[in-house]
Amino acid sequence: MRRFCILLCCLLLPLTARAHLEVAATTASMGMLARVVGGDAVRVTVLAPPDRDPHALQARPSMLRALRDAELVVAVGAELEVGWLPAAIAGAANPRILPGRPGYFEAAAQVPLLDAGQPADRARGDVHPMGNPHVNLDPARMAAIAQALAERLARLRPGEAAAFRANAAAFGRAVEARLPGWRARLAGAPGAVLYHRDGDYLLARLGVPVLGYLEPVPGVPPGAGHLERLVGELRGRRGVVLRQAYQPAQSADRLAALLGWSSHVVPMEPSSDARAEDYFRVIDAWVTALTSPSA
């Protein structure tokens, strides 16, 4: 009898190992959301390193391996990953995760987007006609996306549906609990110049004005003429300059020096293994930078 039990356990171990729902998340924020909502039922692989610009990646063999095994892709969407994700999905040859299938989920499709409906005109820079894709920095939108993700996971694992919905609701409550404190800390904040339009959602959510962008149009590096125009518009005002680590420092630091402001590097993503508290620390970092004493 003991031998039979040992043999049975050995046979069941591989099944237990395969019990996780394999999720490929395009960014660390999407990976965080999948872990928070999926809990112990999911195993998440993040495709894009958190310190890289998700606009400008290339499909790599490691991405294809993760996508080949995935039952669900959690993407940002709104064409943020258009330069690499379609090629990676095609290379993975996994029909479960094709767009339009239950195994493909886009966060941006679940919430209203800023700047939606702009013409796809290259003269206007690297625009996203579907809307600004950087929804991950809006905690309230992320809470709404969590609810939609819970329903998608429930479709793939009906037996875990109640747990997925409860996890999404808990994340939403955590967001609601923190929003008043973030807004209170930012009361009277003078605003910020951003390098790219990646902070628009957060600043709008927290009531902080965007004073301008270092990019004259999205995806185009700033030139001397554009910096001069910003200085002319903003001289005598207060504010901060914010950028990501992968965005050039020279123009941000130059503008800050000319205006007498402070310049800060702020994170766009949490770590690749992030949970909810790691995501909230990203928002905390932005709030701290926006309330810099030298602003």
C-alpha positions, 0 to 999 in steps of 0.5 A: 500500500505504501509503495502504491501511494508513493507511485501515485504521488510520483505520477501526480507531481507532473500534473501539479507542476502543470496546474499553473496557468502560464501567463506571458506579460509584456511589461512588469506592470502587466506582470504585477497585475497578473500576479495580483489577480491570478494569485497562486493559480498563475505563473507569470513571465515578463517579456520586457525588462522594466528598465527598457523602453517598451516601444523599442524592443526586438523579439528575442528567443526568450520571448518566443519560448515564453509565448510558446508555453503561454495560455494567456498574454497580458499586453498593454495594447494601444500599439505600445508593443506593435514593434515586437509583440506581433512578430514574437507571437507569430514566431511562437506558433501558439494559436491560443494567444492570437489576438481575438482568442481568449488567451490574448488580453489587452489592458488598454482595451478595457479603459478609456484612453487619453488622446484617442482618435488622433490621425496616424500622421508621421509628421506628428511623431510616434503617435498612437491613434488608439490613444495614449497607451501608458495606462499603467501609471494610473492606479484607478485605471489599473484597478478597472483593468484588474477587474477585466483581467479577473473575468478573462482568467475566470474564463480560462480557469472557471474553478478559480473565478471567485478567487480571481474576482476577490483578488481584483476587488482587493487591489481596487480597495488598496488603490482607493485607500491610497489615492487620497493620500497621494492627492493630499501630498500633491495639493498645490504641486506646481507641475512638471515637464515630462520627456514623453507623454508617459506620465499623463495619466498619473498627473491627470489622476492626481490633479497635477498640471503637465507644463510641457514635454521635452519631445517636440512631438512623441518619439522625436528628441528635443532640439535647441530650438524646442528647449528655447521655446520651453524656457521662454514659456516657463521662465519665472514659473515653478516645476520639476523635470521628469524623465525615465532612466532610458531617456536622455539626461542632457536635455532634461538637465539642461532645461532644469538648469535654465529654469532653476528647477530640479530634474528627476529620474522616475520609474515607469515600471516596478521590478519584474517580480513585482506585487501590488506594494512594489507597484504602489512604490512606483507611484510613491516615487513620482509623488516624491519627485513632484513634491521635490523641495527644490521645485 
